[in-house]
C-alpha cells in the first residue's frame, strides 16, 4: 500500500502549495459552518453534528477520501493531506466523527489488507454515507470475546467509551477468540448490540458503551493482529496531534487578538511584558507541537518504521502544548474567558479529553523511553 522509507526527508515536513490551498478552502468552509454558536447548536442534536456539513465535507471537498486509495473510492492522496484537514477541523472544533471514521476505522481496514472488507466499507466511508469506529483496541485484554457458531462468528461482551459508538454504522472490534485475539467488523443492530451514550467532559467528541449480545461479526485480516492494532493506535495518535495543533492555533490567535484590543491603564494589555512572555511560551509550545505532529504525519504517510517513536513523541508534546494554550486562552481573556458563553471552555474540554485519549503524556513518554532504549535510573 505504501513505500517504506528508513528515514523521513526533511522536505516532506514542509507544507506544499497543494496543502496551503486545501487549508485555505477548509478554513473558509469551517469558519462558516463550525463556529462556537454552530457547535453549541449541533451538540443539542441527536447526532451531535450537522449531517449536511458531514456530507459536504465528503462530497464537495473530498476530506473523507483523502487518504483512501482510488481503487476503494478515495482520492489516493496520503495521510499528509488528511493531516491538514484534521488540523483545520481541530482549529474549528468540528464535531463530526472524522477521527473514529476517517482515521481509526478506515486505517484499520487498510492495515488489515483485507480486500473484501476494504471493498465493502471504504467507498462508503469516502463518500460520507458510512460512519465507523473501533472498539477494544486500547485494552491489554479486550472485554469482548468471539464465538463461532452455526451461523458464523458472534460477539459477546462490552466495550466502553467507544468514540461515536452510539451512531457508527460499522465497528472494528478487537475480540478474544479460542486461538487468541482477532479483529472483526460488526454492523450493530439494536437487538444484538445495544449502545448507551456516555456523558463525557468533551461533548464535541461523543462516546458510548457498546454491548455485544451475540452480535454477528466478520473476521478482518489475519489472527493475532498485534502489529496492526499498534499501527492503528499510532495513526490515531498522529491524527489527534494534528487536531491539537489546530486547536492551539485557534487559542493563540484568539488570545493575541483579544489582548491587542483589551485596554488597561490606558494601553492594550498585550503591551505588558508579563503577557508577552506568556504568549511567547504558547508560541514556542505551538511550534514544537507543529514539528512533532508533522513528523508523525509523515511517518504515517510513508509507513515509516519510526512511526511508534514519532507518534508517542507527538502525543506527549501536542497534548501538553494544547493544555497550556487553552489555559492561557481562559486566563488572558480575564472574566469573560470563564463564562459559559465564551468558546474557551469548549477548547479546554477538547484539550483535556484528548490528553488521555491514546494514553496520557506521561504514559506516552514512558512508551517512548522504552522504544528508544532508555531505562529509568535509581
QUIFEN-V663975 format. One record per residue. N is the residue number from 1. PSI is psi in whole degrees, -180 to 180 (* if undefined). Layout:
BEGIN
n: <N & N>
psi: <PSI & PSI>
END
This chain:
BEGIN
n: <1 & 2 & 3 & 4 & 5 & 6 & 7 & 8 & 9 & 10 & 11 & 12 & 13 & 14 & 15 & 16 & 17 & 18 & 19 & 20 & 21 & 22 & 23 & 24 & 25 & 26 & 27 & 28 & 29 & 30 & 31 & 32 & 33 & 34 & 35 & 36 & 37 & 38 & 39 & 40 & 41 & 42 & 43 & 44 & 45 & 46 & 47 & 48 & 49 & 50 & 51 & 52 & 53 & 54 & 55 & 56 & 57 & 58 & 59 & 60 & 61 & 62 & 63 & 64 & 65 & 66 & 67 & 68 & 69 & 70 & 71 & 72 & 73 & 74 & 75 & 76 & 77 & 78 & 79 & 80 & 81 & 82 & 83 & 84 & 85 & 86 & 87 & 88 & 89 & 90 & 91 & 92 & 93 & 94 & 95 & 96 & 97 & 98 & 99 & 100 & 101 & 102 & 103 & 104 & 105 & 106 & 107 & 108 & 109 & 110 & 111 & 112 & 113 & 114 & 115 & 116 & 117 & 118 & 119 & 120 & 121 & 122 & 123 & 124 & 125 & 126 & 127 & 128 & 129 & 130 & 131 & 132 & 133 & 134 & 135 & 136 & 137 & 138 & 139 & 140 & 141 & 142 & 143 & 144 & 145 & 146 & 147 & 148 & 149 & 150 & 151 & 152 & 153 & 154 & 155 & 156 & 157 & 158 & 159 & 160 & 161 & 162 & 163 & 164 & 165 & 166 & 167 & 168 & 169 & 170 & 171 & 172 & 173 & 174 & 175 & 176 & 177 & 178 & 179 & 180 & 181 & 182 & 183 & 184 & 185 & 186 & 187 & 188 & 189 & 190 & 191 & 192 & 193 & 194 & 195 & 196 & 197 & 198 & 199 & 200 & 201 & 202 & 203 & 204 & 205 & 206 & 207 & 208 & 209 & 210 & 211 & 212 & 213 & 214 & 215 & 216 & 217 & 218 & 219 & 220 & 221 & 222 & 223 & 224 & 225 & 226 & 227 & 228 & 229 & 230 & 231 & 232 & 233 & 234 & 235 & 236 & 237 & 238 & 239 & 240 & 241 & 242 & 243 & 244 & 245 & 246 & 247 & 248 & 249 & 250 & 251 & 252 & 253 & 254 & 255 & 256 & 257 & 258 & 259 & 260 & 261 & 262 & 263 & 264 & 265 & 266 & 267 & 268 & 269 & 270 & 271 & 272 & 273 & 274 & 275 & 276 & 277 & 278 & 279 & 280 & 281 & 282 & 283 & 284 & 285 & 286 & 287 & 288 & 289 & 290 & 291 & 292 & 293 & 294 & 295 & 296 & 297 & 298 & 299 & 300 & 301 & 302 & 303 & 304 & 305 & 306 & 307 & 308 & 309 & 310 & 311 & 312 & 313 & 314 & 315 & 316 & 317 & 318 & 319 & 320 & 321 & 322 & 323 & 324 & 325 & 326 & 327 & 328 & 329 & 330 & 331 & 332 & 333 & 334 & 335 & 336 & 337 & 338 & 339 & 340 & 341 & 342 & 343 & 344 & 345 & 346 & 347 & 348 & 349 & 350 & 351 & 352 & 353 & 354 & 355 & 356 & 357 & 358 & 359 & 360 & 361 & 362 & 363 & 364 & 365 & 366 & 367 & 368 & 369 & 370 & 371 & 372 & 373 & 374 & 375 & 376 & 377 & 378>
psi: <-42 & 154 & 145 & 135 & 133 & -29 & 162 & 126 & 125 & -29 & -25 & -13 & -9 & 148 & 132 & 170 & -38 & -38 & -40 & -40 & -43 & -42 & -43 & -46 & -47 & -39 & -43 & -43 & -49 & -27 & -29 & -28 & -7 & 40 & 175 & -41 & -40 & -40 & -48 & -40 & -43 & -28 & -22 & -3 & 161 & -39 & -17 & 3 & 165 & 115 & -25 & -43 & -41 & -46 & -38 & -39 & -39 & -44 & -50 & -39 & -25 & 27 & -44 & -30 & 10 & -46 & 13 & 131 & 152 & -33 & -17 & 23 & 5 & -170 & -15 & 18 & -158 & 179 & -24 & -40 & -41 & -36 & -35 & -46 & -40 & -40 & -44 & -33 & -37 & -37 & -40 & -2 & 43 & 136 & -9 & 156 & 56 & -45 & -52 & -35 & -61 & -26 & -67 & -56 & -46 & -42 & -26 & -43 & -46 & -44 & -27 & -22 & 26 & 99 & -41 & -44 & -40 & -44 & -31 & -40 & -37 & -40 & -35 & -30 & -43 & -38 & 2 & 7 & -9 & 129 & 147 & 167 & -175 & 155 & 143 & 8 & -29 & -29 & 145 & -42 & 110 & 149 & 16 & 138 & 151 & 133 & 140 & 122 & -164 & -28 & 3 & -161 & 138 & 141 & 139 & 145 & -157 & 151 & 130 & 157 & 50 & 126 & 129 & 28 & -26 & -21 & -14 & 138 & -13 & 140 & 129 & 117 & 132 & 122 & 155 & 136 & 170 & -20 & 12 & -171 & 156 & 154 & 144 & 154 & 139 & 128 & 100 & 137 & 152 & -34 & -31 & -7 & 71 & 144 & 133 & 115 & 139 & 146 & 118 & 165 & -46 & 98 & -10 & -9 & 91 & 150 & 160 & 158 & 124 & 120 & 139 & 116 & 69 & 36 & 128 & 142 & 159 & 129 & 142 & 117 & -156 & 159 & 165 & 64 & 51 & -48 & -43 & -45 & -44 & -40 & -38 & -46 & -38 & -36 & -40 & -40 & -43 & -41 & -45 & -38 & -42 & -44 & -45 & -36 & -41 & -42 & -40 & -43 & -43 & -49 & -43 & -47 & -43 & -39 & -41 & -43 & -40 & -48 & -17 & -17 & -32 & 124 & 140 & 134 & 36 & 10 & 161 & 140 & -19 & -13 & -11 & 139 & -39 & -40 & -42 & -43 & -41 & -40 & -33 & -38 & -40 & -41 & -44 & -43 & -38 & -42 & -37 & -43 & -42 & -42 & -45 & -42 & -40 & -39 & -42 & -41 & -40 & -38 & -38 & -47 & -35 & 8 & 44 & 143 & -12 & 0 & -47 & -41 & -48 & -40 & -43 & -40 & -45 & -40 & -43 & -48 & -47 & -38 & -40 & -36 & -39 & -41 & -42 & -46 & -41 & -31 & -45 & -32 & -47 & -52 & -44 & -7 & -2 & -145 & -39 & -27 & -17 & -1 & 157 & -31 & -27 & 144 & -6 & -41 & -28 & -38 & -34 & -44 & -43 & -42 & -43 & -40 & -40 & -27 & -11 & 1 & -45 & 39 & 146 & 170 & -42 & -41 & -39 & -33 & -40 & -42 & -42 & -42 & -41 & -38 & -33 & 5 & 17 & 148 & 149 & 132 & 139 & *>
END
